[in-house]
Amino acid sequence: MSSLSDQIEKYLNKLIGKYEGQIEIKRNQLANEFDCAPSQINYVLDTRFTSEKGYIVESQRGGGGYIRIIKVSLDSVDENLQQIISSLDKPLSQREACGIISRLAEHDIISQREKYLMEVALHRQVLGIELPERDYLRRRILKAMLEVILKLEGEE
Protein backbone atom coordinates (compact mmCIF):
# COMPACT_ATOMS: atom_id res chain seq x y z
CA MET A 1 0.00 0.00 0.00
CA SER A 2 1.41 3.38 -0.93
CA SER A 3 1.74 6.11 1.64
CA LEU A 4 -0.80 8.88 2.01
CA SER A 5 1.71 11.33 0.52
CA ASP A 6 2.08 9.09 -2.53
CA GLN A 7 -1.69 8.89 -2.93
CA ILE A 8 -2.09 12.67 -2.70
CA GLU A 9 0.74 13.21 -5.18
CA LYS A 10 -0.76 10.70 -7.62
CA TYR A 11 -4.19 12.32 -7.32
CA LEU A 12 -2.82 15.83 -7.94
CA ASN A 13 -0.72 14.66 -10.91
CA LYS A 14 -3.80 13.01 -12.40
CA LEU A 15 -5.71 16.30 -12.08
CA ILE A 16 -2.80 18.27 -13.55
CA GLY A 17 -2.75 15.93 -16.54
CA LYS A 18 -6.52 16.15 -16.97
CA TYR A 19 -6.59 19.94 -16.84
CA GLU A 20 -3.67 20.62 -19.17
CA GLY A 21 -0.96 21.36 -16.65
CA GLN A 22 -2.72 23.67 -14.20
CA ILE A 23 -5.11 23.13 -11.32
CA GLU A 24 -6.60 25.21 -8.56
CA ILE A 25 -7.73 23.43 -5.40
CA LYS A 26 -8.83 24.21 -1.87
CA ARG A 27 -6.39 22.88 0.72
CA ASN A 28 -9.13 22.08 3.27
CA GLN A 29 -11.32 20.29 0.73
CA LEU A 30 -8.38 18.16 -0.39
CA ALA A 31 -7.51 17.41 3.26
CA ASN A 32 -11.13 16.36 3.89
CA GLU A 33 -11.12 14.16 0.80
CA PHE A 34 -8.02 12.31 2.05
CA ASP A 35 -9.09 12.48 5.70
CA CYS A 36 -5.86 14.16 6.77
CA ALA A 37 -4.66 17.43 8.26
CA PRO A 38 -4.05 20.38 5.90
CA SER A 39 -0.40 20.22 7.00
CA GLN A 40 -0.14 16.86 5.20
CA ILE A 41 -1.19 18.62 1.99
CA ASN A 42 1.45 21.28 2.66
CA TYR A 43 4.07 18.56 3.13
CA VAL A 44 3.21 16.96 -0.22
CA LEU A 45 3.31 20.33 -1.99
CA ASP A 46 6.62 21.29 -0.34
CA THR A 47 8.35 18.01 -1.15
CA ARG A 48 6.74 16.68 -4.33
CA PHE A 49 5.74 19.80 -6.30
CA THR A 50 8.93 21.85 -6.22
CA SER A 51 10.42 24.14 -8.82
CA GLU A 52 13.27 21.63 -9.27
CA LYS A 53 10.67 19.10 -10.36
CA GLY A 54 9.06 21.56 -12.76
CA TYR A 55 6.16 23.00 -10.78
CA ILE A 56 5.05 26.42 -9.67
CA VAL A 57 2.86 26.40 -6.57
CA GLU A 58 0.93 29.53 -5.65
CA SER A 59 -1.01 29.73 -2.41
CA GLN A 60 -3.67 32.11 -1.15
CA ARG A 61 -4.54 31.62 2.50
CA GLY A 62 -7.76 32.57 4.22
CA GLY A 63 -11.45 31.78 3.81
CA GLY A 64 -11.44 31.91 0.02
CA GLY A 65 -7.92 30.53 -0.14
CA TYR A 66 -6.68 28.19 -2.82
CA ILE A 67 -3.61 26.42 -4.08
CA ARG A 68 -2.69 26.70 -7.73
CA ILE A 69 -0.26 24.14 -9.13
CA ILE A 70 1.22 24.74 -12.56
CA LYS A 71 3.36 22.17 -14.39
CA VAL A 72 5.99 24.11 -16.31
CA SER A 73 6.68 22.60 -19.71
CA LEU A 74 10.12 22.38 -21.23
CA ASP A 75 9.63 24.07 -24.57
CA SER A 76 13.21 24.86 -25.53
CA VAL A 77 15.95 22.63 -24.18
CA ASP A 78 18.57 25.38 -24.49
CA GLU A 79 16.44 28.01 -22.75
CA ASN A 80 15.51 25.68 -19.93
CA LEU A 81 19.06 24.51 -19.37
CA GLN A 82 20.19 28.15 -19.28
CA GLN A 83 17.39 28.94 -16.83
CA ILE A 84 18.38 26.06 -14.55
CA ILE A 85 22.06 27.02 -14.74
CA SER A 86 21.32 30.64 -13.88
CA SER A 87 19.14 29.56 -10.95
CA LEU A 88 22.04 27.66 -9.39
CA ASP A 89 23.25 30.57 -7.30
CA LYS A 90 22.89 29.07 -3.83
CA PRO A 91 23.92 25.85 -2.08
CA LEU A 92 22.14 22.80 -3.50
CA SER A 93 20.86 19.91 -1.40
CA GLN A 94 20.97 16.35 -2.65
CA ARG A 95 17.16 16.32 -2.88
CA GLU A 96 17.13 19.49 -4.99
CA ALA A 97 19.86 18.15 -7.30
CA CYS A 98 18.01 14.86 -7.78
CA GLY A 99 14.83 16.79 -8.57
CA ILE A 100 16.56 18.77 -11.32
CA ILE A 101 18.21 15.65 -12.72
CA SER A 102 14.96 13.66 -12.68
CA ARG A 103 13.15 16.42 -14.52
CA LEU A 104 15.82 16.45 -17.23
CA ALA A 105 15.51 12.68 -17.61
CA GLU A 106 11.69 12.80 -17.70
CA HIS A 107 11.90 15.19 -20.64
CA ASP A 108 14.57 13.11 -22.42
CA ILE A 109 17.18 15.86 -22.16
CA ILE A 110 19.49 13.31 -20.55
CA SER A 111 19.44 9.52 -20.75
CA GLN A 112 18.73 7.22 -17.82
CA ARG A 113 22.41 6.34 -17.80
CA GLU A 114 23.39 10.02 -17.54
CA LYS A 115 20.77 10.48 -14.80
CA TYR A 116 22.26 7.71 -12.68
CA LEU A 117 25.83 8.91 -13.26
CA MET A 118 24.92 12.48 -12.29
CA GLU A 119 23.04 11.36 -9.18
CA VAL A 120 25.93 9.18 -8.02
CA ALA A 121 28.49 11.92 -8.67
CA LEU A 122 26.45 14.36 -6.55
CA HIS A 123 25.62 11.95 -3.71
CA ARG A 124 26.63 13.05 -0.20
CA GLN A 125 28.72 9.91 0.35
CA VAL A 126 30.68 10.43 -2.85
CA LEU A 127 31.31 14.12 -2.17
CA GLY A 128 32.50 13.14 1.28
CA ILE A 129 32.71 16.55 2.91
CA GLU A 130 30.65 18.20 5.61
CA LEU A 131 27.85 20.72 5.21
CA PRO A 132 27.64 23.51 4.13
CA GLU A 133 30.66 23.06 1.84
CA ARG A 134 29.11 19.88 0.38
CA ASP A 135 26.05 21.75 -0.93
CA TYR A 136 28.26 24.45 -2.49
CA LEU A 137 30.41 21.79 -4.17
CA ARG A 138 27.32 19.92 -5.40
CA ARG A 139 26.01 23.12 -6.97
CA ARG A 140 29.32 23.80 -8.77
CA ILE A 141 29.53 20.24 -10.09
CA LEU A 142 25.91 20.18 -11.31
CA LYS A 143 26.31 23.58 -12.92
CA ALA A 144 29.42 22.36 -14.78
CA MET A 145 27.58 19.21 -15.93
CA LEU A 146 24.63 21.24 -17.20
CA GLU A 147 26.95 23.64 -19.04
CA VAL A 148 28.49 20.65 -20.86
CA ILE A 149 25.03 19.32 -21.75
CA LEU A 150 24.03 22.79 -23.01
CA LYS A 151 27.19 23.04 -25.11
CA LEU A 152 26.62 19.60 -26.63
CA GLU A 153 22.93 20.42 -27.25
CA GLY A 154 24.03 23.48 -29.22
CA GLU A 155 26.35 21.38 -31.39
CA GLU A 156 23.58 18.99 -32.46
C-alpha positions in Angstrom: 0.0 0.0 0.0 1.4 3.4 -0.9 1.7 6.1 1.6 -0.8 8.9 2.0 1.7 11.3 0.5 2.1 9.1 -2.5 -1.7 8.9 -2.9 -2.1 12.7 -2.7 0.7 13.2 -5.2 -0.8 10.7 -7.6 -4.2 12.3 -7.3 -2.8 15.8 -7.9 -0.7 14.7 -10.9 -3.8 13.0 -12.4 -5.7 16.3 -12.1 -2.8 18.3 -13.5 -2.7 15.9 -16.5 -6.5 16.1 -17.0 -6.6 19.9 -16.8 -3.7 20.6 -19.2 -1.0 21.4 -16.7 -2.7 23.7 -14.2 -5.1 23.1 -11.3 -6.6 25.2 -8.6 -7.7 23.4 -5.4 -8.8 24.2 -1.9 -6.4 22.9 0.7 -9.1 22.1 3.3 -11.3 20.3 0.7 -8.4 18.2 -0.4 -7.5 17.4 3.3 -11.1 16.4 3.9 -11.1 14.2 0.8 -8.0 12.3 2.0 -9.1 12.5 5.7 -5.9 14.2 6.8 -4.7 17.4 8.3 -4.0 20.4 5.9 -0.4 20.2 7.0 -0.1 16.9 5.2 -1.2 18.6 2.0 1.4 21.3 2.7 4.1 18.6 3.1 3.2 17.0 -0.2 3.3 20.3 -2.0 6.6 21.3 -0.3 8.4 18.0 -1.2 6.7 16.7 -4.3 5.7 19.8 -6.3 8.9 21.8 -6.2 10.4 24.1 -8.8 13.3 21.6 -9.3 10.7 19.1 -10.4 9.1 21.6 -12.8 6.2 23.0 -10.8 5.1 26.4 -9.7 2.9 26.4 -6.6 0.9 29.5 -5.7 -1.0 29.7 -2.4 -3.7 32.1 -1.2 -4.5 31.6 2.5 -7.8 32.6 4.2 -11.5 31.8 3.8 -11.4 31.9 0.0 -7.9 30.5 -0.1 -6.7 28.2 -2.8 -3.6 26.4 -4.1 -2.7 26.7 -7.7 -0.3 24.1 -9.1 1.2 24.7 -12.6 3.4 22.2 -14.4 6.0 24.1 -16.3 6.7 22.6 -19.7 10.1 22.4 -21.2 9.6 24.1 -24.6 13.2 24.9 -25.5 16.0 22.6 -24.2 18.6 25.4 -24.5 16.4 28.0 -22.7 15.5 25.7 -19.9 19.1 24.5 -19.4 20.2 28.1 -19.3 17.4 28.9 -16.8 18.4 26.1 -14.5 22.1 27.0 -14.7 21.3 30.6 -13.9 19.1 29.6 -11.0 22.0 27.7 -9.4 23.2 30.6 -7.3 22.9 29.1 -3.8 23.9 25.9 -2.1 22.1 22.8 -3.5 20.9 19.9 -1.4 21.0 16.3 -2.7 17.2 16.3 -2.9 17.1 19.5 -5.0 19.9 18.2 -7.3 18.0 14.9 -7.8 14.8 16.8 -8.6 16.6 18.8 -11.3 18.2 15.6 -12.7 15.0 13.7 -12.7 13.1 16.4 -14.5 15.8 16.5 -17.2 15.5 12.7 -17.6 11.7 12.8 -17.7 11.9 15.2 -20.6 14.6 13.1 -22.4 17.2 15.9 -22.2 19.5 13.3 -20.5 19.4 9.5 -20.7 18.7 7.2 -17.8 22.4 6.3 -17.8 23.4 10.0 -17.5 20.8 10.5 -14.8 22.3 7.7 -12.7 25.8 8.9 -13.3 24.9 12.5 -12.3 23.0 11.4 -9.2 25.9 9.2 -8.0 28.5 11.9 -8.7 26.5 14.4 -6.5 25.6 12.0 -3.7 26.6 13.0 -0.2 28.7 9.9 0.3 30.7 10.4 -2.8 31.3 14.1 -2.2 32.5 13.1 1.3 32.7 16.6 2.9 30.6 18.2 5.6 27.8 20.7 5.2 27.6 23.5 4.1 30.7 23.1 1.8 29.1 19.9 0.4 26.1 21.8 -0.9 28.3 24.4 -2.5 30.4 21.8 -4.2 27.3 19.9 -5.4 26.0 23.1 -7.0 29.3 23.8 -8.8 29.5 20.2 -10.1 25.9 20.2 -11.3 26.3 23.6 -12.9 29.4 22.4 -14.8 27.6 19.2 -15.9 24.6 21.2 -17.2 26.9 23.6 -19.0 28.5 20.6 -20.9 25.0 19.3 -21.7 24.0 22.8 -23.0 27.2 23.0 -25.1 26.6 19.6 -26.6 22.9 20.4 -27.2 24.0 23.5 -29.2 26.4 21.4 -31.4 23.6 19.0 -32.5 
